[in-house]
Amino acid sequence: MSPTFRALRNHNYRLYFAGSVVSNTGTWMQRVAQDWLVLSLPGTGGTELGITTGLQFLPVLLLAPYAGVVADRFPKRTMLQLTQLGMAVSALLLGAIAVSGHAEVWMVYTLAFTFGIASAFDAPTRQSFVSEMVGPDDLTNAVGLNAAAFNLARLLGPALAGLLIGLMGDGARAAGWVILLNGLSYFAIIWQLRRMDPRLLNTPEPRGREPGMLVEGLRYVRSQPKMMMILVLVFFAGTFGMNFQITSALMATQVFDKGAGEFGILGSALAIGSLSGALMAARRPTIRLRLLIFAAVGFGVAEIVAGLLPTYLAFACFAPVIGFCTMTLLNSANATMQISSDPALRGRVMALYMTVVMGGTPLGSPVIGLIGEQLGARWTLIIGGVLVLVGAGLAVLVFKRMERRAAATEPHRRAEPLAA
């Protein structure tokens, strides 16, 4: 088997991968359909669309640390079936209301928030479950394949949603049918989870309820130089660099004077680069710390270069480079966090990681938007790229300082060099 797909030798991971491709495609279809549904309702616009998106992601930011504690306390395979069922029920309810013609914006808000609660508990459980399906030698490959499946769905899902909505009449009912399809797609991964052989899972003994489990996870991460370096890297990249919806929209409309079609092409170009980066990451048997730094520096430099490009064609052709660097950084960071963590704490570690990655973008988006309004669209990329480079430098300083402190308190401890 090709090194790119070696994790698929594992029976349980093969089942999981097949189900996740279907589920991820449905999720991307719903993202488009839900936005279309909101805009199809009377008296709605950009404000209502923003509120819907915010409500869907708010639970992830608020509940992810506690979800990590839950992931460490209960069997992850069972937890994933429950979280996927929760998302399925939310999607099916929303789709049924839309198809019936009774959808109102407050209903969309409520079900988007409910969907977000299930997602908050799903994310850290799903991330940490990968290391239970495959051994350490295949973990990097599995993380890369997961990202490849996600980005393949990112290419297919929106296109399928747009095609189906157009075929079924463009209105709220058409969006509802697409959302119903997404609700059904979650049963694909539930079915695959139930088909797994539990004897092949590397499942740690679930923890009982103990006081201070959340604090224990935070203290553990704070004591790990490698993990702290990664969190600094992904915070700066997520907060100031990965605001693609804003930066691409501003560049397309304000700098290059293009419309919605050209803006959509930029999203596809980014996804192509991300898919390539995910497949490349899947081929790496190990991850060195310097790769994380190089990926972050490459991402920052790529954003600065993109902000200086003179034409739309050059910008669109360069967009895959940004997607490639982004996915290289995120995949390497994700796999390193999992490989380096204590299995009994892995759910809490990945919950903190997901909080930093997903929580940074909502914090940075207003800042990047203000920069675009005051200085112009090009500066959203240039300043964002510079701040990513600052974050890379700060991450190295944090790592070296923690390593020196650890060496001083533990003289026989062997430091891990960044160039290793």
Secondary structure, 3 states (H helix, E strand, C coil): CCHHHHHHHCHHHHHHHHHHHHHHHHHHHHHHHHHHHHHHCCCCCHHHHHHHHHHHHHHHHHHHHHHHHHHHHCCHHHHHHHHHHHHHHHHHHHHHHHHHCCCCHHHHHHHHHHHHHHHHHHHHHHHHHHHHHCCHHHHHHHHHHHHHHHHHHHHHHHHHHHHHHHHCCCCHHHHHHHHHHHHHHHHHHHHHHHHCCHHHCCCCCCCCCCCCHHHHHHHHHHCCHHHHHHHHHHHHHHHHHCCHHHHHHHHHHHHCCCCHHHHHHHHHHHHHHHHHHHHHHHHCCCCCHHHHHHHHHHHHHHHHHHHHCCCHHHHHHHHHHHHHHHHHHHHHHHHHHHHHCCHHHHHHHHHHHHHHHHHHHHHHHHHHHHHHHHHCHHHHHHHHHHHHHHHHHHHHHHHHHHHHHHHHHCCCCCCCCCCC
